[in-house]
């Protein structure tokens, strides 16, 4: 028979998330300390970010300024436009090739 799950209050969850965000903290160790699955702490962290409309920072994710976000968005649009252009060039090349059936010579 499985043991009943402990219900954590909002304050307890915030404290656990806070500990998991400290420098050098290892989520799996904190999870073990509180008898949780590591993905539970990860989910709580995500929920906290969404509730407070925070962007993830750390672990290779850089906080962006408004200008950097706009530059990233414009670069993405440029890549998509270039891809569309390349696809159209290839399509034109395919459809404009003479197949020998409809030549006027």
Secondary structure as the mmCIF struct_conf table of DSSP 4:
data_model
#
loop_
_struct_conf.conf_type_id
_struct_conf.id
_struct_conf.beg_label_comp_id
_struct_conf.beg_label_asym_id
_struct_conf.beg_label_seq_id
_struct_conf.end_label_comp_id
_struct_conf.end_label_asym_id
_struct_conf.end_label_seq_id
HELX_LH_PP_P HELX_LH_PP_P1 UNK A 2 UNK A 9
HELX_RH_AL_P HELX_RH_AL_P1 UNK A 10 UNK A 21
BEND BEND1 UNK A 22 UNK A 22
TURN_TY1_P TURN_TY1_P1 UNK A 23 UNK A 24
HELX_RH_AL_P HELX_RH_AL_P2 UNK A 27 UNK A 34
TURN_TY1_P TURN_TY1_P2 UNK A 35 UNK A 35
HELX_RH_AL_P HELX_RH_AL_P3 UNK A 38 UNK A 51
TURN_TY1_P TURN_TY1_P3 UNK A 52 UNK A 53
HELX_LH_PP_P HELX_LH_PP_P2 UNK A 54 UNK A 56
STRN STRN1 UNK A 58 UNK A 58
TURN_TY1_P TURN_TY1_P4 UNK A 59 UNK A 60
STRN STRN2 UNK A 61 UNK A 61
HELX_LH_PP_P HELX_LH_PP_P3 UNK A 62 UNK A 63
HELX_RH_AL_P HELX_RH_AL_P4 UNK A 66 UNK A 96
BEND BEND2 UNK A 97 UNK A 97
BEND BEND3 UNK A 100 UNK A 102
#
